[in-house]
Structure formats: C-alpha cells, structure tokens
Amino acid sequence: MTIHQNFIAGDWSKASAGAPDVNPSNTKDVIGEYARASKADAEAAIKAAKAAFPAWSLATPQVRYDALKKISDEILARKDELGKLLAREEGKTLPEGVGETIRAAQIFAFFAGEALRVTGEKVGSVRPGVDVEITREPVGVVSLITPWNFPIAIPAWKIAPALAYGNCVVFKPADLVPGCAHALSDIIARSGLPAGVFNLVMGRGSEIGSVLTEHPDISAISFTGSVGTGRKLAATAVSSTPMKKIQLEMGGKNPMVVLDDADLKIAVEACVQGAYFSTGQRCTASSRLIVTQGIHDKFVDAVTERLKSLVVDDALKAGTHIGPVVDQSQLDQNLKYVKIGKDEGAKLHWGGDLLNRETPGFYMQPALFTGVTNAMRIAREEIFGPVATVIKAKDYDEALAISNDTEFGLSAGICTTSLKYASDFKRKSEAGMVMVNLPTAGVDYHVPFGGRKGSSYGPREQGKYAVEFYTTVKTAYTLP
Ligand code: NAD
C-alpha cells in the first residue's frame, strides 16, 4: 500500500514508516497508510516555515485572498467526496461529514475576505508634531495542533486565519484522522502558496509534540484537545525560550437547563441533538441536562421515546442517525463511565450497551442517566461520548447555580419561553457561548468561538476575533 506522505517545504516528503487509518464503522476497512512524522520531519517543517516567513509576511492581501479562495472553492466542489472520507474515517454520519466539509469551505472563504480587511489605526500623540500608528503584523511560525473530532473544520479554523494574516504554518492533526488532514493539505498544497508557507506533519503528540511546542523558531501554538494536554502545552509555552503565544480550546461539561415553561418539543430536540449527535463527541455536547421538577418526568419520557427512534449504525449507511464511537479506547472510556454512573447510584434510564452491527465497529447505544447529582463524577468529568445525565432542579435559581457549578465553561443552554429567564441566563451563565432554545452544540463560523474557566485559554478563535491570536500589534512613533 502506498504511504500518504507529510508535506514539508513544498514537497510530499518520503517517510519510511506509516500507520494504517481504520474505519470505526468497519475495522476491516483500512482507509490507507499514512506517514508518521519523526522529530527530524517536524524540525524540517519548522525550518521551511521559518525560511518562507519573511516573504509571506509581506505578501499582499490579494495574494493571500487568492490562495484561500482557491482552497475554499475546491473544498466546496468536492464536498461529497471529502464528507464521505470524513464519515468513513471519524464515524460521523454522512450528512454530518458533508456539513462539516461545507463549513470548512465557508471558513476559508471568510478568511480570504479577512485578509483584505486587516486595518490599523493612526492616532494623535500627546507630544506635539509626533504621529502614532498602530499596526498588526503576523506572529511568525505557528504550530497548529488539532483533535480528531472535527477533522476538517477545526484545522480549517486554525489554518485559514493563520495564512490570511501572514503566518507560516506547521499543522499536526490527531493521529486518528490523518486521511482528512492529508486530503485538506493536498488542496492547500495546490493553492499557489510559496513552498514552506504551509507544512503538514502527521504524527503522535508524544513523538513530535515537544518539537512543535518547544522549538525556538515557533512563535505561537494554537491547540484544540483535552484539558490534560492543553495544560502541559501551556506550561511549555511559557517555560521555553522565547516564550510562545498560546491559544487553547479544551473540554466541556456543558449544561442545558430545561425550565417548566419550556416548549417540550423544542427542549427534547435541542437536548437530543446536543447530547447525542456526532456520537456525543463534541466539546460543546450537552452532557448535563438540568431540568426543573415540574417538567422533569414528562421531559425524561419524551427524551427516552426520541432515543428509541434513533438508528445507531454504519456512518455511511443512509438512515443512520448516530455513527460509531471513534475507536476502542474512547469506547472503553464511555463504558467505564456508564459503570461509574451506576456505581455512584445514578439510574441508567436508557441505553449504554454495546451494539452489534453487520460490520465490526465501535457501536454503542446512547445512554441516559437520571437521578444524577451534580457532585457525581458522571456530572463533573468530560466523557466525550453519547452519555447524558439528567439533574433535577427545584427552580430556575437552583438550575442556574448547578449549570455554573463546573470547572468548565464552554457552552451553556436554556430552554424556556420566558424572556426574563432567558435574559438572566444569558447574563449570568459562566460560559463562553450561550444558547436559548437551541442545542449547546452548533455554532456560526463568522463569530467568536470559545469558552471560560477550564475550557479555553487565550484569545478567541473564529470570526474577526481570530486576528487577536494570529497577529501582534506594533505601535510606531514618527517625528516627520
Ligand atoms: P488530545 O488532547 O488527546 O489530542 C489533541 C491533539 O494534541 C492531537 O493532535 C494530539 O496528537 C496532540 N498531542 C497530544 N499530546 C501532545 C503533546 N505532548 N504535545 C503536543 N501535542 C500533543 O485530544 P483528542 O482526544 O484528540 O480530542 C478530544 C478532546 O478535544 C476533548 O477533550 C474535547 O472536548 C476537546 N475538543 C475541544 C474543542 C474546543 O474547541 N474547545 C473542540 C473539539 C475537541
């Protein structure tokens, strides 16, 4: 089998070792062999990026626009093929895979436009005759480190702004999803960017992570992944020389409050969508459903009925609502938490079993726990699978307090018909993103994305706010 290679200094470099990329819906289906980058590959990528930076940092906005627009156009034209690859590799359903691919194209188009809109300021000086200018410049060589759960969209929302604002990129995808990373990189490689501006190194974090985060020629690190890895990277960023700018997007334990006055149909749809779609493998998944006592039993019955109607099967099959879990270790983690929940005294109200399907894959029935308290581990720790907990609250005030009682703060939602409670929740929720009568997962691409507390660190991603991370500000004084 040919080995899909890393892209370094404008070339698909040769690697001796590769690893198989396996379909989680059918473990007999090997998508391909993908190179595993060595430390030397990572160093070569950084060297190439550094060499390309002086010219790229001064490239005109039109040149950057053209490259990003070309990337966007090709992704969009190939959305069905790329969406299918995504579903086959990560286990999202085909419509979810195509949807994510379209999102990636939209993000590249958005940042193509942003490349034309970089502005500065000219302000009056406190000293007579002096001009003061504030301008934005690219940061330098950036390491972009991404997780497996959005294998096209998350790379897109880091690579597109990095290039738009004139940085050079070393991109390291998660090792579970090299296929999407390689396909995206192949499109980027043909977009007209000068050699070295964009580099792909597929490899394990434990193997090449230290090079990508400690190397003196790396100026900034944008990371999305687990809290544990994020913390390590933050410590490295400040202890290495020179210190590096860092942006972290990490886990969540996102609350969805359902009040007595909620429209039941809307609430059930928002909760089921938010908690279980994409197999619950979303940092914004609604894993804590905090339900006030007047609607609690009706809500649990309606969610259970809805869960019974969901088809868990091969991600590529028409009619599948929920694909497999991404791999064996994530499946083991989900099942471990199902056991923990039962041992803690919560009631496993529905699901939580392993499922057999036509093909060997990591299939799991969505699980719903009731009788959960917010002190239980299943309510406090990120599971990252199709497991949701229902926590009963006395009233709105108690529900709000429970929703904020978490070390995370990514996304939070409320289902209510009351303007008073919706407004109060929007103001008092300690999350970076708040949804009213909408799932906690599902966001727009032209506005900031990110959280608070243990979920995020550093400037926001996406929309025009991305400029904060991918540029550095210079203040220049002139006496003409
Ligand atoms: P992970 O932390 O295991 O890995 C993320 C990336 O970091 C991978 O590319 C991995 O290879 C790399 N990595 C691991 N160790 C490293 C090291 N020492 N140095 C450098 N890189 C290293 O996370 P994951 O399992 O891929 O993804 C799941 C997690 O991602 C969940 O916690 C989820 O909530 C989070 N996530 C967050 C967001 C968000 O925007 N907040 C979005 C998606 C996923």
Residues whose N, C-alpha, C, O or C-beta is under 5 A from the ligand:
A	BS01	NAD	I145 T146 P147 W148 N149 K172 P173 A174 D175 G203 R204 G205 S206 G209 S210 T224 G225 S226 V227 T229 E249 M250 G251 G252 C283 S455
